[in-house]
């Protein structure tokens, strides 16, 4: 069964998404949804990182709440910069962050966190995964920003994934 459905949750989600997007409960739409739900995970099996062994569910919850709060705060800061550019506190810039994080799943989650937080974007990851370069809309004290990323995101991700 695992060979036919390598990611059953993804298959189910694709089927439901297809049905919702088509606003139909028809047999033809259901068959197409099932074909997509089975074939897409099979075709993309090689693109998925290593299997995940998640630990510390409380840390996951804390990290999720922290990311949500940081995202809201960053939204307001980014809105302020775009609506009132003359109130900009610091210039934009690139910052290099040394990483201890090595797990590919954890790096993927870090990339998502950085990308959903307005004002920051993932610019580059070194080939040995030891250095991350981010672009920051308002970059003040570089060492403080590096410490912020490492403490708020990298450390919990290491606890969860490694």
N, C-alpha and C positions, 0 to 999 in steps of 0.2 A: 504494500500500500504506500510506503514511503517513497518508492520509485515513481509512482504515478502522481502522488501529491507531496512533493518535497516541502511545501509550505502551506499546510491546510488552512491556516488562518488567512494568509494572503489570498488563496484561492477563493475562500468564502467572501472576503472583502471585495475582491474584483467582481464576483458574481453579483453581490448586493449593489455595488456601485453601478454596474451595467444596467441592472433592473431599475434603479432609481433614476439614472440619467435618461432612460428610455420611457419612463413613466408608464410602464406596461407590465402586465402579468401574463402576457401571451406566451404560448408554448415556443414559438420561434425565438422570441427574445430570451426566454429561459435557456433554450439550447445554445444559443450564441454565447450567453453569459457563462454557461458551464464550460463550453469549449475554451473561452478566454481564460476562465478561472483555472483550468487545468494546464493549458498550453503556455501561458505567460510565465508562471513560476518554473515550468520545465525549461523553457528557452533561456531564462535568466538565472538559472541555478549557479552557473559559474561566476556570476557577478556578485554574489552574496559573500560577505566576509565570513570569517570562521564562526562556527556555532557559538552562541552566547550562553555563558553560565553566569547568571546574574546573582549577586549576593547583596545582602544588606538592603532589604526593601525599605526600611525607614530612611536610609540615606538617599534612596531614589526619590522618595516623597519630599524630603527636605530640599534636594537639588531641584526638583520640579517647581516647588514653591519659590525657591530663590531665583530661578530663571524667569518665572512669571513676574515676580516683583521687579527684577532688574530690567526686564523687557518694557514694563510699564514706565519705569523711571527713565529709561533710555528714549522711549517714544516722546516723552515730554521734553527731554533735552534736545532731541533732534528737531522736534517741531519748533522749539525756541530758536534754534540756529537758522532754520529755513525762513521763519516768519520775521525774525528780527536779527539779521546778520550782524548788525552793529553791536549786538550784545554778546557776540562770540567771546568766550573766555580764553580759549587756546586755539592755535592753528591745528589743522589736520596734519597727520603724519603717520609714518610706518613705525612699528615697534617689533623687535625680535624677542620672542619668548622661548627660553630654553625649556624643553619638555622632558619629563621623566616618563610620561605616558607612552606606552608602546602598543597596547592592544588595538587592533584595527577597528573594532566595534566602538571602543571608547573614543578613538580619534574621530570616528564618524559622528558620534553624539556631540563631541566638542565642536566639530564643524557646524552642526545644526544649531547649537547654542549660539555660537558667534554670529552666524548668518541671520538668525531671527531677531537678534538684538540690534535695533537700529543704531547706526553710528559706528558700527564695526563691521569689517568684512575680512574674510579669510583670504589672504593674498598668496601665500606660498607655504609649503611644508617641505623641509629639506629631505633629500632622498633617504637619509638614515633615520628620519622621523624625530630628530633630536632638537630641531629648531622650527618654530612657527613664526611666520611673519603676518601681522595683522595691519590693516589700515584702519585708523581711528579718526573719526570726524573731528573730535576735540581732544587732542593728546596733550595733557599737562605734564605731570611728573612721570617720566618713563618707568623708573624703578617701582613706583607706587602702582602703576597700571599693571606691570608684570606680576607683582605680588598679588594684586587683586584677582587676576585671571587664574593664577596658580592656586590660590587659597579657595576661591569661590567655585571653580569649575574643575581644574585638573585634579586636585586632591580628592574630592568626592568621587570623581570618575575612576580614579585608581582604586579607591575603596570598593566600588561597585564591580568593576570588571577585572581587576588584577589580583 
